[in-house]
Amino acid sequence: MSLPASLSAAFAARPDPVAVPAASVAVLVAEGEVTAAWGAEKGTLFQAASISKPVAALMALRLAAQGRLSLDADVNEYLTSWQLPGENGMPPVTVRHLLYHGGALTVSGVPGYEQGEALPSLTEILDGLAPANTPAVRRDGPPGREHRYSGGGYILLH
């Protein structure tokens, strides 16, 4: 499959080709399979980073609209292989809290991993265990009181 003419022209016309010597595009389907790729092999892993947040939010809202997810339930009700440690006397962290970055969770951002580096499991990331490169995702205050950007909260949501 070749690169669409409009994208090809946009890459060729970029103002400083030396600053961005290469670019890759991948098109995904719902099952997560890369169906088309330009500038990269189909098996190339991409770090979706924060662009995955609106997709996760959309899916959570779709599940809520279908009655399969409650935005106001304790997030631990949906977690099966890991639980967010609780704090005595504090209200639970909910899916709604996670969606609006109001869960009072640690780990604001996630730096990603270099090609060839060992990749941690989800549990290792959530517990801050090697080879994860971030601290553990934990509560550090009561949820719902403030907005604080939380990559850790969205890792939990995924």
SULQUIRA-V486749 format. One record per run of one state. SS is the DSSP state (@ for helix, = for strand, . for the rest). FROM is the first residue (numbers start at 1). LEN is the number of residues. If there is no record, write none. Layout:
BEGIN
SS;FROM;LEN / SS;FROM;LEN
END
This chain:
BEGIN
.;1;4 / @;5;8 / .;13;12 / =;25;4 / .;29;5 / =;34;5 / .;39;12 / @;51;15 / .;66;8 / =;74;1 / @;75;3 / .;78;16 / =;94;1 / @;95;5 / .;100;5 / =;105;1 / .;106;16 / @;122;6 / .;128;11 / =;139;1 / .;140;11 / @;151;7 / .;158;1
END
